[in-house]
Amino acid sequence: MTWDLDAPGVLRLPSGRLVRGRGLGRPLPEGPKPEFALYLYGKEPPAVEWESQWVRWPDFRLPADKPAFAAALREAWQRTETERVELACHGGNGRTGTALACMAVLDGVPADEAVAYVRAGYSPRAVETPWQKRFVSRFG
């Protein structure tokens, strides 16, 4: 199963895979629920009814454990081939945008173009800080 491309927050990767970004501080969008989610939060996120993984990532910063983030993101990317996957932080912009940009790198977008790719296809507010942008440029 996959997302509807017209659903809010859904980004099409170059391979055609779809992934949803969102802010957990907003209501759950209508429509199908994720089958897997990667949550990027400074503290443990709220429990959900689908399978999820949490990476500790304080707001406006970078992942606390970068290798663990990379492994979790690779798993999420692999799962986008057959499952509805969402990436989310509280607001849905900085951490979520950074993770989406890193996922775009995994999917073949050059690292120096990934932030622009996500800003064009997901949200112009994606990737909020200079260090998040630098993290994406070095990811891969």
Backbone torsions as a table, in degrees:
resi	resn	phi	psi	omega
1	MET	NA	153.8	-180.0
2	THR	-144.0	176.2	-179.7
3	TRP	-80.8	160.1	168.9
4	ASP	-82.4	126.4	-176.7
5	LEU	-59.2	-26.5	-179.3
6	ASP	-83.5	-5.6	-179.6
7	ALA	-69.1	149.1	-179.5
8	PRO	-59.6	135.6	173.8
9	GLY	80.8	3.4	-176.9
10	VAL	-86.0	128.5	178.6
11	LEU	-111.1	130.9	174.2
12	ARG	-92.1	122.8	175.9
13	LEU	-82.4	161.7	-177.9
14	PRO	-55.0	-31.3	179.7
15	SER	-72.8	-10.9	-175.2
16	GLY	98.7	-11.6	177.3
17	ARG	-64.1	148.9	179.0
18	LEU	-115.2	141.9	176.5
19	VAL	-140.4	144.0	179.3
20	ARG	-106.8	132.4	170.7
21	GLY	-105.4	146.8	176.2
22	ARG	-162.3	168.6	175.2
23	GLY	-101.9	126.7	178.8
24	LEU	-71.0	-12.9	176.8
25	GLY	-78.3	-4.1	177.9
26	ARG	-110.2	160.7	177.7
27	PRO	-61.4	151.3	176.5
28	LEU	-61.0	128.6	179.2
29	PRO	-62.1	152.3	176.3
30	GLU	-68.6	159.8	178.5
31	GLY	104.6	-164.6	-176.2
32	PRO	-62.6	150.1	178.3
33	LYS	-92.4	159.1	176.9
34	PRO	-64.2	156.2	171.1
35	GLU	-99.0	-22.5	176.3
36	PHE	-150.4	143.9	178.6
37	ALA	-138.7	146.2	172.8
38	LEU	-115.2	115.7	-177.2
39	TYR	-103.8	132.3	-173.2
40	LEU	-115.1	93.9	-169.5
41	TYR	-139.8	149.9	176.1
42	GLY	-71.1	-26.6	176.8
43	LYS	-130.3	166.7	-177.7
44	GLU	-57.1	128.4	-178.0
45	PRO	-75.4	168.0	177.6
46	PRO	-61.2	151.5	177.8
47	ALA	-67.6	146.1	177.9
48	VAL	-130.3	165.3	-176.4
49	GLU	-87.3	-2.6	177.8
50	TRP	-111.6	167.6	179.1
51	GLU	-65.9	137.0	-179.9
52	SER	-148.8	162.4	176.0
53	GLN	-133.5	146.6	-179.0
54	TRP	-117.8	131.4	171.8
55	VAL	-115.6	124.3	179.4
56	ARG	-69.4	120.4	-175.7
57	TRP	-150.1	98.5	-179.7
58	PRO	-62.8	149.1	-179.1
59	ASP	-56.4	137.8	178.8
60	PHE	66.2	12.8	-178.3
61	ARG	-119.9	-156.0	177.9
62	LEU	-118.0	166.5	-179.9
63	PRO	-56.8	140.1	179.5
64	ALA	-64.5	-35.0	179.5
65	ASP	-126.0	95.4	-174.7
66	LYS	-62.3	-42.5	176.8
67	PRO	-62.6	-37.3	178.0
68	ALA	-66.3	-39.0	176.7
69	PHE	-62.3	-47.2	-178.7
70	ALA	-59.0	-42.3	179.4
71	ALA	-66.2	-43.6	179.4
72	ALA	-64.4	-39.6	-179.7
73	LEU	-68.1	-39.2	177.5
74	ARG	-61.9	-41.4	177.3
75	GLU	-62.3	-46.5	179.5
76	ALA	-60.1	-43.4	178.9
77	TRP	-61.2	-44.7	178.5
78	GLN	-59.8	-39.0	-177.2
79	ARG	-71.5	-21.3	178.6
80	THR	-63.6	-17.4	179.8
81	GLU	-65.0	-32.3	-174.8
82	THR	-132.4	-6.0	-175.1
83	GLU	-128.8	160.5	171.9
84	ARG	-82.2	113.7	-177.4
85	VAL	-115.8	137.8	172.9
86	GLU	-125.8	148.5	172.3
87	LEU	-115.3	136.2	-176.8
88	ALA	-153.9	146.6	169.1
89	CYS	-126.9	-162.7	-177.9
90	HIS	-70.6	-49.6	-175.9
91	GLY	-93.5	-22.7	179.1
92	GLY	86.4	12.9	-177.2
93	ASN	-116.7	-65.8	-173.4
94	GLY	-68.2	-67.6	-178.6
95	ARG	-67.2	-44.0	179.1
96	THR	-63.1	-46.6	178.9
97	GLY	-61.5	-39.7	178.3
98	THR	-64.0	-44.9	179.0
99	ALA	-65.3	-40.4	177.2
100	LEU	-62.4	-40.2	178.8
101	ALA	-65.4	-40.4	176.5
102	CYS	-64.6	-37.8	177.3
103	MET	-65.4	-37.4	177.3
104	ALA	-62.2	-36.4	176.1
105	VAL	-62.9	-44.8	177.1
106	LEU	-58.3	-31.4	-176.7
107	ASP	-88.0	1.3	174.5
108	GLY	114.0	-4.1	177.1
109	VAL	-73.9	131.0	176.3
110	PRO	-56.7	139.0	-174.5
111	ALA	-56.0	-35.7	-178.8
112	ASP	-76.8	-5.8	177.7
113	GLU	-112.1	-6.2	-171.1
114	ALA	-66.7	-38.8	179.6
115	VAL	-63.4	-46.5	178.5
116	ALA	-61.5	-39.1	178.7
117	TYR	-59.5	-46.4	-178.0
118	VAL	-72.2	-37.6	177.1
119	ARG	-63.6	-35.5	179.3
120	ALA	-76.5	-36.4	-174.0
121	GLY	-99.4	-15.0	-177.0
122	TYR	-122.2	-62.9	-178.7
123	SER	-160.3	133.9	177.0
124	PRO	-64.5	-15.1	180.0
125	ARG	-93.6	2.6	-178.4
126	ALA	-65.7	143.3	179.5
127	VAL	65.9	97.2	-168.2
128	GLU	-92.4	-25.7	-172.2
129	THR	-120.3	157.9	177.4
130	PRO	-60.1	-35.7	-178.9
131	TRP	-73.6	-29.6	173.4
132	GLN	-67.6	-42.1	178.4
133	LYS	-62.7	-42.6	178.7
134	ARG	-65.2	-38.1	178.0
135	PHE	-59.1	-44.6	179.2
136	VAL	-63.8	-42.8	-177.0
137	SER	-64.2	-20.4	-179.5
138	ARG	-105.3	1.4	-176.1
139	PHE	-79.1	145.8	172.6
140	GLY	131.9	NA	NA
